[in-house]
């Protein structure tokens, strides 16, 4: 679940910092426009565009961005419940500027092309919840295979290096299951304020992920940890038993949804910390 209770606190913070006025902040979030992310040092020149990916259930509209020259490790990004939008295009482009070929997908393509959330990260969660409820383990796995296969068909994706995948909110289980669907291809998995990573079911995402060969980064919001304090320990035990490298951390002060820059609970310092850990993971696992 996404925490939607902090809009006014965030608006006051941004206004106090002199970054935006009350009217501007509301308009930016209402339009789904992301706050500007910090620039990448020595950024690679990139090329970007909208692409269509064929899956067993239809055609997914996606965003693909990669360095203009050479082949780079592929990365598959699963957005949060608000879907493919300017904030995630910006995040994907920033990652490409760091040296990766990045596919950001619309997980709701079966129902609607992006944008699927009218007001981006400011959209009432009740209006997009039915979209998330239309997906399941089967769609996660079939989509993952199709998206990874598409990446491997691109000249800009290095075939001799592992692929990374990262998921936000509901995208967390999708990232875990991507590794489970393609265990020999996926080398790194990152989740940020992932929802439903640990369940009581035998097909729990964390159990499926523990059967892979990937390295993991699991960044947990403080309020998610307060609601489910045992989840981190369950995952630590599961990954340790599987002898998999897993960095599992609760981000103190972070609310669910703190990473996308159009989120009403976006925290730049904590988002940058998570971004740094992501680059460290990919630098190690996708080298």
C-alpha positions in Angstrom: 0.0 0.0 0.0 1.2 3.5 -0.7 1.2 6.1 2.0 -0.8 9.1 0.8 -1.0 11.1 4.1 1.9 13.5 3.8 1.1 15.9 1.0 0.7 18.9 3.2 3.9 18.2 5.1 5.8 17.9 1.9 4.2 21.0 0.4 5.2 23.0 3.5 8.8 21.7 3.3 9.2 22.6 -0.3 7.7 26.0 0.1 9.9 26.7 3.2 12.9 25.9 1.2 11.8 28.4 -1.5 11.7 25.8 -4.2 8.1 26.2 -5.2 5.0 28.0 -4.1 1.9 26.2 -2.9 0.2 26.6 -6.2 3.2 25.4 -8.2 3.7 22.3 -6.0 0.1 21.3 -6.4 0.2 21.9 -10.2 3.5 19.9 -10.5 2.2 16.9 -8.6 -1.2 17.2 -10.3 0.5 17.0 -13.7 2.7 14.1 -12.7 5.8 16.2 -13.3 8.9 15.1 -11.3 11.1 17.4 -9.3 14.5 17.6 -10.9 16.9 14.9 -9.9 20.5 15.7 -9.2 22.7 15.5 -12.4 24.9 12.6 -13.1 28.7 13.4 -12.9 30.3 12.6 -16.3 27.0 11.6 -17.7 27.0 9.4 -20.8 25.2 10.8 -23.8 22.0 8.9 -24.2 19.2 8.3 -26.8 15.6 7.7 -25.7 12.2 6.8 -27.0 8.9 5.1 -26.6 8.9 1.4 -27.7 6.4 -1.4 -27.9 7.2 -4.9 -26.5 5.2 -7.9 -27.5 4.1 -10.2 -24.7 1.9 -13.3 -24.5 -1.0 -11.0 -23.5 -0.6 -8.2 -26.0 1.7 -5.2 -26.6 3.3 -3.2 -23.7 4.1 0.4 -24.2 7.5 1.1 -22.6 10.3 3.7 -22.4 13.8 2.7 -23.5 16.9 4.8 -23.0 20.5 3.8 -23.4 24.0 5.3 -24.1 24.4 6.4 -27.7 27.5 4.2 -28.3 28.5 0.7 -27.3 26.6 -2.0 -25.4 25.7 -1.6 -21.7 24.2 -3.9 -19.1 20.4 -4.0 -19.4 18.1 -2.9 -16.6 14.4 -3.6 -16.3 12.5 -1.1 -14.1 9.1 -1.9 -12.6 7.3 1.3 -11.5 5.1 1.7 -8.5 1.3 1.6 -8.6 1.1 5.0 -10.4 2.8 3.4 -13.4 5.0 4.7 -16.2 5.1 8.5 -16.1 7.6 11.5 -16.3 9.1 10.7 -12.9 10.1 7.2 -14.0 11.3 8.3 -17.4 13.5 10.7 -15.6 14.8 8.0 -13.3 15.4 5.7 -16.2 17.3 8.3 -18.1 19.5 9.1 -15.1 20.4 5.4 -14.9 21.2 5.3 -18.6 23.4 8.3 -18.1 25.3 6.2 -15.5 26.0 3.6 -18.1 23.0 1.2 -18.5 20.4 0.3 -21.2 17.2 0.8 -19.4 13.6 -0.4 -20.1 10.9 1.2 -18.0 7.6 -0.6 -18.5 3.9 0.0 -18.2 2.8 -2.9 -16.1 -0.9 -2.1 -16.8 -0.7 -2.3 -20.6 -3.4 -5.0 -20.7 -5.9 -2.4 -19.6 -4.6 1.0 -20.5 -1.6 2.7 -22.1 0.5 5.1 -20.0 -0.2 7.4 -18.3 -2.4 5.2 -16.1 -2.6 7.5 -13.2 -4.2 10.8 -14.1 -2.2 12.9 -11.7 1.0 10.9 -11.4 2.2 10.4 -7.8 -0.6 12.7 -6.5 -3.4 10.4 -7.9 -5.7 8.9 -5.2 -4.5 5.4 -4.7 -8.1 4.1 -4.7 -8.4 5.0 -8.3 -5.5 2.9 -9.4 -5.8 0.0 -7.0 -7.9 -2.0 -9.5 -5.1 -1.9 -12.0 -2.7 -3.5 -9.5 -5.3 -6.1 -8.5 -5.5 -7.2 -12.1 -1.9 -8.5 -12.0 -0.6 -11.7 -10.3 2.3 -14.1 -10.2 1.6 -15.5 -13.7 1.5 -12.0 -15.3 4.7 -11.1 -13.4 6.6 -14.1 -14.7 5.3 -14.0 -18.3 5.9 -10.2 -18.6 9.4 -10.6 -17.1 10.4 -13.2 -19.7 9.1 -11.0 -22.5 10.8 -7.8 -21.3 14.1 -9.5 -20.7 14.0 -11.2 -24.1 13.2 -7.8 -25.7 16.2 -6.3 -23.9 18.4 -9.1 -25.1 17.3 -8.3 -28.7 18.7 -4.8 -28.5 22.2 -4.0 -29.9 22.7 -1.6 -27.0 22.4 -4.3 -24.4 25.5 -6.2 -23.5 24.9 -10.0 -23.9 28.0 -10.9 -21.9 26.9 -9.1 -18.8 24.0 -9.9 -16.4 20.8 -7.9 -16.4 19.6 -5.9 -13.4 16.0 -5.3 -12.4 14.5 -2.9 -9.8 11.0 -2.4 -8.5 9.1 0.2 -6.5 6.1 -0.4 -4.3 4.1 -3.1 -6.1 7.1 -3.4 -8.5 9.1 -5.1 -5.7 7.5 -8.5 -6.1 7.8 -8.1 -9.9 11.5 -7.5 -9.6 11.9 -10.6 -7.3 9.9 -12.7 -9.8 11.9 -11.4 -12.7 15.0 -13.0 -11.2 13.0 -16.2 -10.5 11.7 -16.3 -14.1 15.2 -15.7 -15.6 17.6 -17.0 -12.9 20.6 -17.4 -15.3 20.2 -14.0 -16.9 19.4 -11.7 -13.9 22.3 -10.8 -11.8 21.0 -8.0 -9.6 17.7 -7.2 -8.0 16.8 -4.0 -6.1 13.5 -3.1 -4.4 12.5 0.2 -2.9 9.6 0.4 -0.5 8.5 -2.9 -2.0 5.0 -4.1 -1.0 4.1 -7.7 -0.5 7.7 -9.1 -0.6 6.9 -11.5 2.2 3.7 -13.5 2.5 2.6 -16.7 4.1 2.1 -18.4 0.8 4.4 -21.0 -0.7 4.9 -18.7 -3.7 5.9 -15.7 -1.7 8.1 -13.4 -3.7 10.9 -13.7 -1.2 11.0 -17.5 -1.4 11.1 -17.4 -5.2 13.9 -14.8 -5.1 15.9 -17.0 -2.8 16.1 -19.7 -5.5 18.0 -17.4 -7.9 21.6 -16.5 -8.5 21.3 -12.7 -8.1 22.6 -10.2 -5.6 20.0 -8.1 -3.8 19.4 -4.6 -2.4 16.2 -4.3 -0.4 15.5 -0.8 0.9 12.5 -0.6 3.3 10.5 2.4 4.4 10.4 3.0 8.1 6.6 3.1 8.2 6.5 -0.2 6.2 8.8 -1.8 8.8 6.6 -0.5 11.6 3.6 -2.2 10.1 5.5 -5.5 9.3 8.5 -5.6 11.6 9.3 -9.3 11.0 9.6 -9.1 7.2 13.2 -7.9 7.1 14.3 -10.7 9.4 12.4 -13.3 7.4 14.2 -12.1 4.3 17.6 -11.9 5.9 17.2 -15.5 7.1 15.9 -16.7 3.7 18.7 -15.1 1.7 21.4 -16.2 4.2 20.2 -19.8 4.0 20.4 -19.6 0.2 23.9 -18.1 0.5 22.9 -15.0 -1.5 24.3 -11.6 -1.1 21.5 -9.3 0.2 21.7 -5.8 1.6 18.5 -5.3 3.6 18.1 -2.0 5.3 15.3 0.0 6.9 15.6 3.7 5.9 14.9 5.6 9.1 12.6 8.6 8.5 11.6 7.3 5.1 7.9 6.9 4.3 6.5 4.4 1.8 7.1 5.9 -1.6 10.1 8.1 -0.8 12.1 7.4 -3.9 10.2 8.6 -7.0 10.6 12.4 -7.3 6.9 13.1 -7.9 5.9 11.2 -4.8 4.1 13.2 -2.1 6.6 11.7 0.4 9.7 12.1 -1.7 12.9 12.6 0.4 15.8 13.7 -1.7 18.5 12.8 0.9 17.2 9.3 1.5 16.4 8.8 -2.2 20.0 9.7 -3.0 21.2 7.3 -0.5 19.2 4.5 -2.0 20.3 5.6 -5.5 23.9 5.3 -4.4 23.4 1.9 -3.1 21.7 0.9 -6.4 24.7 2.0 -8.4 27.0 0.2 -6.0 25.0 -3.0 -6.5 24.9 -2.7 -10.3 28.6 -1.8 -10.4 29.4 -5.0 -8.6 26.9 -7.5 -9.9 26.7 -6.4 -13.5 30.4 -5.7 -14.1 
